[in-house]
Amino acid sequence: MPINRRLHAAGFTLIELLVVIAIIAILAAILFPVFAQAREKARQTTCNSNMRQMGMALAMYIEDYDETCFFFGHNSQLSRANSAAPLGATRENRWWNQIRPYGNSGGGLLICPSDTGRTPHALEDGQAGRPLVPRSYVANRMAESLGLAAVEAPAETIVITEKGARFDDSWFEPPKNLYDKAGYGEPVLALTRHSVGVNATFFDGHAKWMGRGTLLSNPCGEPWSGVDLMRRYPIPGAAPWHANCPG
């Protein structure tokens, strides 16, 4: 057999090459989403670990402060801690800074790897000499200055969860912040960040993923939102209600 014929016989035909390329493309189309899901699952696990650590830090804070949760500092809004005058907003009285001495002091604890925005509070935005503290989490206004004894179902009541990428809010108010915020077209809460759900820390310190459908299966978000506690222990001047869940 001539040499050039043997070389041709040992090579691939154009059709064979196209078949191989097609197989590779099919495998890539199948495997790439699997890899993406695996990466997101890893990010979700890291986020959940952060929230467990915050839950443990909050439990120690509550123990040190007469079984009472962190307080709400604002320049114009009142709080349960002081119904006569606002406590003022400072870096020190942000809820995450109140519990920081009890947990990991690293800034990474406040970041969910899946959060593309990580929008900081105005007092920690890195401008005009202020420090930059990116943040992915938001606390439940229901919890502010609330005694632990008032919480009948601590394992079912969310105290910290994830905020949307666009928001700098420190707190969310149930039930109104379960629904779209005016002018944004989406809720403050990142209810679809992880497989159409969100991580949450509960009053007893544990953290877990909650599906959006489960959280909104009740128009008030009960029992997880703590709306019942908002009704029983109203916050002076607060207006947290929504048409789907009136006060």
C-alpha positions in Angstrom: 0.0 0.0 0.0 1.4 3.4 -0.9 2.5 5.6 2.1 0.0 8.4 1.3 -2.9 5.9 1.3 -1.8 4.5 4.7 -1.7 8.0 6.2 -5.1 8.8 4.9 -6.6 5.6 6.2 -5.1 6.3 9.7 -6.7 9.8 9.9 -10.2 11.1 10.6 -12.7 11.9 7.9 -14.5 15.2 8.0 -17.7 13.5 9.1 -15.9 11.7 12.0 -14.5 15.0 13.2 -17.9 16.7 13.1 -19.4 13.8 15.1 -16.7 14.1 17.7 -17.2 17.9 17.9 -21.0 17.4 18.2 -20.5 14.9 21.1 -18.2 17.3 22.9 -20.7 20.1 22.5 -23.5 17.9 23.9 -21.5 16.8 26.9 -20.5 20.5 27.6 -24.2 21.5 27.4 -25.0 18.8 29.9 -22.1 19.3 32.3 -21.7 23.1 32.4 -25.0 23.6 34.2 -24.1 20.8 36.6 -20.8 22.5 37.4 -22.6 25.9 37.8 -25.1 24.4 40.2 -22.2 22.8 42.2 -20.5 26.2 42.5 -23.7 27.9 43.6 -24.3 25.1 46.1 -20.8 25.8 47.6 -21.5 29.5 47.8 -24.9 28.8 49.5 -23.1 26.6 52.0 -20.6 29.3 52.8 -23.4 31.8 53.2 -25.2 29.4 55.5 -22.1 29.0 57.6 -21.8 32.8 58.0 -25.4 32.9 59.2 -24.8 30.1 61.7 -21.9 32.1 63.1 -24.0 35.2 63.4 -26.7 33.1 65.1 -24.2 31.9 67.7 -22.8 35.5 68.2 -26.4 36.7 68.7 -27.1 34.0 71.2 -24.1 35.1 73.3 -25.1 38.8 72.9 -28.6 38.0 74.2 -27.2 36.1 77.1 -25.1 39.1 78.1 -27.9 41.7 77.7 -30.6 40.3 80.0 -32.0 37.9 77.4 -32.8 40.8 75.0 -32.0 41.1 71.3 -30.0 43.8 69.6 -31.5 47.3 69.5 -32.5 49.6 66.6 -30.6 52.8 66.2 -32.1 55.4 63.8 -31.9 59.2 63.4 -35.7 59.7 63.2 -37.5 56.5 63.9 -38.3 55.3 67.4 -37.5 51.9 68.9 -38.7 49.6 71.6 -35.6 50.5 73.6 -36.6 54.2 73.7 -40.2 55.2 72.8 -39.5 58.8 73.6 -36.6 59.7 71.2 -34.6 58.1 68.4 -31.4 56.5 69.5 -29.5 57.9 66.5 -27.6 55.9 63.8 -23.9 55.3 64.4 -21.5 52.7 63.1 -21.2 51.2 66.6 -25.0 50.6 66.9 -25.5 48.8 63.6 -26.8 45.4 64.6 -23.9 43.6 63.0 -21.4 45.7 65.0 -23.4 45.0 68.2 -22.8 41.3 67.8 -19.4 41.4 66.2 -17.4 41.1 69.5 -19.1 37.7 70.0 -18.1 36.2 66.7 -15.6 36.2 63.8 -14.5 39.8 63.5 -13.5 39.3 59.8 -15.5 41.4 57.3 -16.1 38.2 55.2 -18.7 37.1 57.7 -21.1 39.8 56.4 -20.7 38.7 52.8 -22.7 36.0 50.9 -20.5 34.8 48.0 -23.7 34.7 45.8 -24.5 38.4 46.4 -23.4 40.4 43.4 -24.1 43.8 45.1 -23.0 43.5 48.7 -24.3 47.1 49.2 -22.9 48.6 52.4 -24.7 50.9 54.9 -24.1 54.7 54.2 -21.9 54.9 57.3 -19.7 52.1 55.9 -19.6 53.0 52.2 -15.9 53.7 51.8 -16.6 57.4 50.9 -15.3 60.6 52.6 -12.9 58.7 54.9 -15.6 56.2 56.0 -14.6 52.5 56.1 -15.9 50.2 53.4 -17.8 47.2 54.9 -19.7 45.2 52.2 -22.8 43.5 53.5 -25.3 40.9 52.3 -27.5 40.5 55.4 -30.4 42.3 57.0 -32.1 41.9 60.4 -35.8 41.5 61.2 -37.2 44.7 62.8 -39.5 42.4 64.7 -36.5 41.3 66.8 -35.2 44.7 67.9 -35.0 45.0 71.7 -37.3 42.0 72.1 -36.9 39.8 75.1 -36.2 36.2 74.2 -39.0 35.0 76.6 -41.5 36.7 74.3 -40.6 34.4 71.4 -42.7 31.3 71.7 -41.2 29.6 68.6 -37.5 30.6 68.4 -36.7 27.7 66.0 -39.4 29.1 63.5 -38.8 32.8 63.8 -36.3 34.5 61.4 -34.1 37.1 63.0 -31.4 37.6 60.2 -31.6 36.9 56.5 -30.3 38.0 53.1 -31.0 41.3 51.5 -31.2 42.0 47.7 -28.1 43.1 45.9 -29.4 46.7 45.4 -30.4 47.5 48.9 -28.4 49.1 51.8 -31.2 48.4 54.3 -30.0 47.4 57.8 -33.5 46.0 58.8 -36.5 44.6 57.1 -40.1 45.1 58.4 -42.5 42.2 58.1 -44.9 41.9 56.4 -44.4 44.8 54.0 -40.8 44.0 53.1 -41.8 40.5 52.0 -43.3 42.3 49.0 -41.8 44.7 46.4 -40.3 47.9 47.8 -41.8 51.0 46.2 -39.6 52.2 43.2 -37.6 49.0 43.1 -39.9 46.4 41.7 -38.5 43.7 44.0 -38.5 43.0 47.8 -35.7 44.0 50.1 -35.2 40.3 50.9 -33.2 38.2 48.4 -35.9 35.6 48.3 -34.6 33.8 45.1 -30.8 34.1 45.6 -30.2 30.4 46.2 -32.3 27.9 44.1 -35.4 30.2 44.5 -34.9 30.5 48.2 -32.8 32.3 50.8 -30.7 31.5 53.9 -32.0 32.6 57.3 -30.8 32.6 60.9 -33.5 31.9 63.5 -33.9 33.1 67.1 -32.5 29.8 68.5 -29.3 30.4 66.6 -29.6 27.8 63.8 -29.5 28.7 60.2 -31.0 27.0 57.1 -32.3 27.5 53.6 -35.9 28.5 53.1 -37.8 28.3 49.8 -39.6 31.4 48.6 -42.8 29.4 48.2 -42.7 28.3 51.8 -42.0 31.8 53.1 -44.8 33.3 51.1 -47.3 30.4 51.5 -49.0 32.7 54.1 -49.6 36.3 53.1 -48.0 37.5 56.4 -45.1 35.1 56.1 -46.1 33.4 59.3 -44.8 31.8 61.3 -41.3 32.6 60.0 -41.6 36.3 59.6 -42.5 37.1 63.2 -45.6 39.2 62.3 -47.4 37.9 65.3 -44.7 39.4 67.5 -45.0 42.7 65.7 -48.7 42.7 66.6 -48.2 41.7 70.2 -45.2 43.9 70.8 -45.7 46.9 68.6 -42.8 49.2 67.8 -43.6 52.9 68.4 -44.3 54.8 65.2 -43.6 51.8 62.9 -45.8 51.1 59.9 -44.8 47.6 58.8 -48.2 46.5 57.4 -49.1 45.6 53.8 -52.4 45.3 52.0 -51.9 41.5 51.9 -51.4 41.5 55.6 -53.0 44.4 57.4 -52.4 45.2 61.0 
